[in-house]
Structures are given as C-alpha cells and as structure tokens.
Amino acid sequence: MGFLDRVWGALRGAIPGLFRSTLPAPPDWAAGRGRILLVGPTGAGKSALVNAVLGEEAARSEAGAPVTAGTRWYGRESGLGLALGDTRGLEAAESAAQVARLEAAIAEAGPARRPHLVWLVVNAEGGRAFAGEGTLAAFAEALRRVGIPFLVVLTHAEPGAEAHARLRARVAEAMGDLPVIAVNTRPLLGEGGAVLLPAHGLQELLTASRPFLPG
C-alpha cells in the first residue's frame, strides 16, 4: 500500500463521511454515448479541451482560479456520440482530498454512472504541469483497481512523439507505460499572425479513445 493510500485510509477513519461523495449521474441524453471524464489540475485546459473536441464554446474556460465548480456534462448537440464530463480543477492545497472523493465516488457508482474512459489532463507548460504532484498517479492506480481505462493528455503541447520527453518520462515513471497524447487546442500566433504552435492532436486523441468506448 502506497503512502497516499495509507494517509487517505487514516483520514477516512478519522473523519467519517469526509470522503463520501456521489459522482453526478450523466444526464439522460448521455445514455448510449461514450462517457469520458476529464480530471486534472486547475489551468490544465480541461474546459478548453471540451470546447475543442465538440467544436463549440460549450464549457466556460479561463485562466486562474477554478472555473468549473463541479462535474458538468457536455456534448448533447454533438454528432460525435460523446458525453464529456468536465470536473473541477485539482488545487495543490486540497488535491489529495479531491482525488480521494473522486475515487470513492467512482468506486461506489454503478455501471450506468461510471465513465467509460478518463482523460488525465496535464498542462505541458512549466510548473503547472504536475500541480498537486502525485495525486494524478494515485488516481490512476484507483482507476486501475476499478477497471476504468485512462489516457494522459498533454495540453499546450508541441507536436511530435519526441516533444516534452522529460515530462513523458515523468508520466511513465509515475503511471507506467500508457498512451500519452499531445494536444494544442488553439493555434498560438506570434507577431504579424505567424503560427508559432499549430492546433493539433485532437484527432489522435479521439482515435486513441475510441477502442475504450461503446459503439
């Protein structure tokens, strides 16, 4: 048993009910769709990723403090056959507790309420890449125990399998050998409109996700 598992176990015993949580049931329109839950630190770009995948400004997206208060589901009007659950951003000061609540909620949820797939979203830029370091790795282990597949999505990332090699190595060390998809949802433009970083990776992400989804 890992250190975080022991800490969470002690906290659960010391403060009954602290980690009792329910995963918000997907809405009725999500029945029959592939349910994907997005989890990651604040500022990782989860809401922007939702908007880019769906091709519409469905989820409110801003920098700074968490914009998404709880899990919100998007994709009702999309023809992709997906329901995307955008979760509240993990905060460094409370991320262990947040992850523990998510873990408990998913473990307690029935098949009709569980996601088919989880995207662990990490900002590839600077120090925000692993805010609340260790918690996503612990959550990945929880997902393995429950039997829910997951992918790591690097946002604001340069294209190519060789890009962000150091970060990819950290992900592999923390979570094992699993797919890591690099994505940039909007082109980064420089002076005079020159494209410094193109939008890329969305199709690769969807292609990697489809084997885990129904239909």
Disulfide bonds with the S-S distance in Angstrom:
none
